[in-house]
Amino acid sequence: MERESLSFRQLMVLLWAGMLGPAAEMLPGPAGKAGAAGLTGLLAAGLALALAGNLLWRVAAPAEGLAAGLRSSLGGWALYLYMIWGEVLLSVRLRLSAQRLAGAGSRDGTVWFFLLVLALFATWMGRGGLGALGRTAEMMFGALVLTAGAVLVLALFQTRGLNLLGRPWEAGRGAAAFQALGVVSCGLFAAFLIQPRNMERPGKSWLRWTAGGCAALALGELIILGSFGPELTARLEVPFLQLAKSVGVEGAFQRAESVAAALWSFSDLLLLAEILWGMRQIGLELGTKLSPQKIAGAAVLPAAVCALALLDWERGRAVMKLLPLGGAALGIALPLAALGARGWKGRK
């Protein structure tokens, strides 16, 4: 019988693989004007991610999972907030991922096709088994790491140290942290796949994954900045894919852009599947009469309609700016409230 559980390693692979797509679009962003000084934003994001992970684990551990822990502490209303936020994330990520695959707005007529394909594949992954999702995440993560590593190594030959010098006073003090927090906030729904019975308390392992992931993103930012300089980097819509466009190997291939863009859709699919699985867990805890598979399909349909009818590249990017606020509220504030409510009930 297929194993319907995730190991802690598979959960971390799913989390970080899903964040690579938003990272390619958002980092370093306008904070690139700060040059290498903007990397301090990843330090702030890493600290917030470490704190959120600890809080969410503590909420999930005494129960059957995060959804059960939140409901027992705060009630069903908290789960509805996460469900609404999940629909927002699904809509935005479907639109931006499809737009990026279609050429970041240069071929708008094909956006609907890519959006439909992403929605169908995400639904298929969201309706499958948890064990299969974990194994798929490991394979896709390997492909993403190899692709990113190849692009970054090739780009090393065109970096310049002077390009790392920026103007931090023009970038805004919180711009770097805000961009990085937006990226890590995309991984919120991975917490609903915490399985206290099958996973040992992560402890230092969680900190190592957090530190390693943020260090890898920082290295990528440094190479992008070293290649393009702070001013140009701050204006790029998808910095990593622009970097892939500029590298090549003589006699083998001249541009890695097409390969990188295609493989980066793995990250989009894993993030969408991660959100759908989180919504499945919430739906089951709320006692919906739909099967887990139907919950995934029911979640994708309104998100796809919204992505097609209401969003474009600019509106999607504008909504993404709200991610740090949503992540802080749902990843830190509500878990703190749940722990406080649990402690108060225990003293009664």
C-alpha positions in Angstrom: 0.0 0.0 0.0 1.3 3.5 -0.9 2.7 5.4 2.1 0.4 8.3 2.7 2.8 10.4 4.8 5.7 12.8 4.4 9.1 12.7 6.0 10.4 15.9 7.4 13.0 16.1 4.6 10.3 15.8 2.0 8.3 18.5 3.7 11.3 20.8 3.6 12.0 19.9 -0.1 8.3 20.8 -0.9 8.6 24.1 1.0 11.8 25.3 -0.6 11.1 24.1 -4.1 7.7 25.9 -4.0 9.4 29.2 -3.0 11.9 29.2 -5.9 9.3 30.5 -8.4 8.3 33.6 -6.3 12.0 34.1 -5.5 12.9 34.2 -9.2 10.3 37.0 -9.7 10.7 39.0 -6.5 14.3 38.9 -5.4 16.1 41.2 -5.2 13.4 43.5 -6.7 13.5 47.3 -6.0 15.8 46.5 -3.0 18.5 45.7 -5.6 19.4 49.4 -5.6 21.0 48.7 -2.2 23.5 46.3 -3.8 25.0 43.7 -1.5 23.6 45.5 1.5 20.2 44.4 0.5 21.0 40.8 1.5 20.2 41.8 5.1 16.5 41.4 4.0 17.1 37.6 3.7 18.4 37.6 7.3 15.2 39.2 8.5 13.1 36.8 6.4 15.1 33.8 7.8 14.5 34.9 11.3 10.7 35.3 10.6 10.6 31.9 8.9 12.4 30.2 11.8 10.0 31.8 14.3 6.9 31.0 12.2 8.0 27.3 11.8 8.5 26.9 15.5 5.1 28.4 16.3 3.2 26.4 13.7 4.8 23.2 14.9 3.8 23.9 18.5 0.2 24.5 17.4 0.2 21.3 15.3 2.1 18.9 17.6 -0.5 18.2 20.3 -3.3 17.7 17.7 -3.5 15.7 14.5 -2.0 18.5 12.5 -2.1 22.3 12.1 -5.7 22.5 11.0 -6.9 20.5 14.1 -4.7 22.5 16.4 -6.0 25.8 15.1 -9.6 24.7 15.4 -9.3 23.4 18.9 -7.6 26.6 20.1 -9.4 29.3 18.1 -12.4 27.7 16.5 -13.4 27.3 12.8 -13.3 31.0 12.0 -9.5 30.9 12.0 -9.5 28.1 9.4 -11.8 30.1 7.1 -9.3 32.9 7.1 -6.6 30.5 5.9 -9.0 29.2 3.3 -9.7 32.7 1.9 -6.0 33.5 1.9 -5.3 30.2 0.1 -7.7 31.2 -2.7 -6.0 34.6 -3.0 -2.6 32.9 -3.3 -3.9 30.3 -5.8 -5.3 33.1 -8.0 -2.2 35.2 -8.0 0.3 32.4 -8.4 -1.7 30.9 -11.3 -1.8 34.2 -13.1 1.9 35.2 -12.5 3.2 31.8 -13.3 1.2 31.6 -16.5 2.2 35.1 -17.5 5.9 34.3 -16.9 5.6 31.2 -19.0 4.0 33.2 -21.8 6.9 35.6 -21.8 6.1 38.0 -18.9 3.4 39.8 -20.9 5.0 39.8 -24.4 2.5 37.2 -25.7 -0.7 37.9 -23.7 -2.9 35.9 -26.1 -1.3 32.6 -24.8 -1.6 33.3 -21.1 -5.0 31.6 -20.8 -3.5 28.4 -22.3 -0.6 28.2 -19.8 -3.0 29.1 -16.9 -5.3 26.3 -17.9 -2.4 23.8 -18.1 -1.0 24.9 -14.8 -4.5 24.6 -13.2 -5.1 21.1 -14.6 -1.7 19.8 -13.5 -2.0 21.4 -10.1 -5.4 19.9 -9.6 -4.0 16.5 -10.6 -1.2 16.8 -8.0 -3.6 18.1 -5.4 -6.0 15.1 -5.9 -3.2 12.5 -5.6 -1.6 10.8 -2.7 0.6 12.5 -0.2 3.4 10.0 -0.6 3.4 10.5 -4.3 3.6 14.3 -3.8 6.7 13.9 -1.6 8.5 11.8 -4.1 7.6 14.1 -6.9 8.8 17.1 -4.9 12.2 15.4 -4.4 12.6 14.7 -8.1 11.5 18.2 -9.2 13.7 19.8 -6.5 16.7 18.0 -7.9 16.0 19.3 -11.4 15.5 22.9 -10.0 18.8 22.8 -8.0 20.7 21.5 -11.0 19.2 24.1 -13.3 19.8 27.0 -10.9 23.4 25.8 -10.1 24.3 25.6 -13.8 22.9 29.1 -14.5 24.7 30.6 -11.5 28.0 28.9 -12.2 28.0 30.1 -15.9 27.0 33.6 -14.7 30.0 33.8 -12.4 32.2 34.5 -15.4 30.4 37.7 -16.1 30.1 39.1 -12.6 31.9 42.3 -11.5 32.7 43.2 -7.9 31.9 46.9 -8.5 28.3 45.9 -9.4 27.7 44.8 -5.7 28.1 48.4 -4.6 24.7 50.1 -4.4 22.9 53.0 -2.7 21.2 51.7 0.4 19.9 55.1 1.3 17.8 55.2 -1.9 16.3 51.7 -1.7 14.4 52.2 1.5 15.3 50.7 4.9 12.6 48.0 4.8 12.5 47.3 1.1 14.9 44.4 1.2 13.2 42.7 4.2 9.8 43.3 2.7 10.7 41.6 -0.6 12.3 38.6 1.2 9.4 38.2 3.6 7.0 38.1 0.7 8.9 35.1 -0.8 9.0 33.1 2.4 5.3 33.9 3.1 4.4 31.8 0.0 5.4 28.7 1.9 2.7 29.1 4.6 0.5 26.3 3.5 3.3 23.7 3.8 2.7 23.9 7.6 -0.7 22.2 7.1 1.2 19.0 6.0 3.0 18.7 9.4 2.3 15.2 10.7 3.2 15.1 14.4 2.8 11.3 14.6 5.1 10.6 11.6 7.6 13.4 12.1 10.0 13.9 15.0 10.2 17.4 16.4 12.5 19.1 13.9 14.5 21.2 16.3 17.9 22.0 14.8 17.0 20.4 11.5 14.5 23.2 10.9 17.1 25.8 11.6 19.6 24.2 9.3 17.1 24.1 6.4 16.1 27.7 7.0 19.8 28.9 7.1 20.7 26.8 4.1 17.8 28.0 2.0 18.3 31.6 2.8 22.1 31.3 2.1 21.3 29.8 -1.3 19.0 32.6 -2.1 21.6 35.1 -0.9 24.2 33.6 -3.2 21.8 33.8 -6.2 21.1 37.5 -5.4 24.9 38.2 -5.2 25.5 36.7 -8.7 22.5 38.5 -10.2 23.7 41.8 -8.7 27.3 41.1 -9.9 26.1 40.4 -13.4 23.6 43.3 -13.9 24.5 45.9 -11.3 22.1 47.4 -8.7 20.2 49.8 -11.0 19.4 47.3 -13.8 18.6 44.5 -11.3 16.1 46.7 -9.5 14.1 47.2 -12.8 14.1 43.5 -13.9 10.7 41.7 -13.7 12.1 38.2 -13.4 15.8 38.6 -12.5 16.8 34.9 -12.5 15.4 34.2 -16.0 17.0 37.4 -17.3 20.3 35.9 -15.9 19.6 32.6 -17.7 19.1 34.6 -20.9 22.5 36.1 -20.7 24.6 32.9 -20.1 25.6 30.1 -22.5 28.4 27.7 -23.4 30.1 28.1 -26.7 29.4 25.1 -29.0 26.7 23.7 -26.7 24.0 26.2 -26.3 23.9 29.9 -26.4 21.0 30.6 -24.1 19.6 28.7 -21.1 16.5 30.8 -20.8 14.1 28.4 -22.4 15.3 25.4 -20.4 15.2 27.4 -17.1 11.8 28.8 -17.8 10.4 25.4 -18.5 11.9 23.7 -15.5 11.0 26.6 -13.3 7.3 25.6 -13.8 8.1 22.7 -11.5 8.4 25.2 -8.7 5.0 26.8 -9.7 3.3 23.4 -9.7 4.7 22.3 -6.3 3.7 25.6 -4.8 0.1 25.3 -6.2 -0.1 21.7 -5.1 1.2 22.7 -1.6 -1.6 25.3 -1.3 -4.2 22.8 -2.5 -3.1 20.2 0.0 -3.2 22.7 2.8 -6.8 23.6 1.8 -7.6 19.9 1.7 -6.6 19.6 5.3 -8.6 22.6 6.2 -11.7 21.4 4.4 -11.6 18.1 6.1 -11.2 19.7 9.5 -14.2 22.0 8.8 -16.3 18.9 8.2 -17.1 19.5 4.5 -19.1 16.8 2.8 -16.8 16.9 -0.2 -14.1 14.3 -0.6 -10.4 15.5 -0.3 -10.0 15.1 -4.1 -13.1 17.2 -4.8 -11.9 19.9 -2.3 -8.8 20.4 -4.5 -10.9 20.7 -7.7 -13.4 23.1 -6.0 -10.5 25.3 -4.8 -8.9 25.6 -8.2 -12.0 26.5 -10.3 -12.8 29.9 -8.7 -9.0 30.7 -8.4 -8.6 30.1 -12.2 -11.7 32.2 -13.1 -10.4 35.0 -10.9 -6.9 34.8 -12.4 -8.3 35.1 -15.9 -11.0 37.7 -15.3 -9.6 40.0 -12.7 -5.8 39.8 -12.7 -3.0 40.7 -15.0 0.8 40.9 -14.5 0.7 44.3 -12.8 -2.3 43.6 -10.6 -0.8 40.2 -9.6 2.5 41.8 -8.6 0.5 44.4 -6.6 -1.3 41.7 -4.7 2.1 39.9 -4.1 3.1 43.0 -2.1 0.6 42.1 0.5 2.3 38.7 1.1 4.4 39.9 4.0 1.4 41.2 5.8 -0.6 38.0 5.2 2.4 35.9 6.3 2.9 37.9 9.5 -0.8 37.6 10.4 -1.3 33.9 9.5 2.2 32.6 10.1 3.0 34.4 13.4 0.1 36.4 14.9 -2.7 33.7 14.7 -0.4 30.9 15.9 0.6 33.0 18.8 -3.1 33.6 19.5 -3.7 29.9 19.3 -1.0 29.1 21.8 -2.2 31.8 24.1 -5.8 30.5 23.9 -4.6 26.9 24.5 -2.7 28.0 27.6 -5.7 30.0 28.9 -8.0 27.0 28.4 -5.5 24.8 30.2 -5.5 27.1 33.3 -9.3 27.1 33.6 
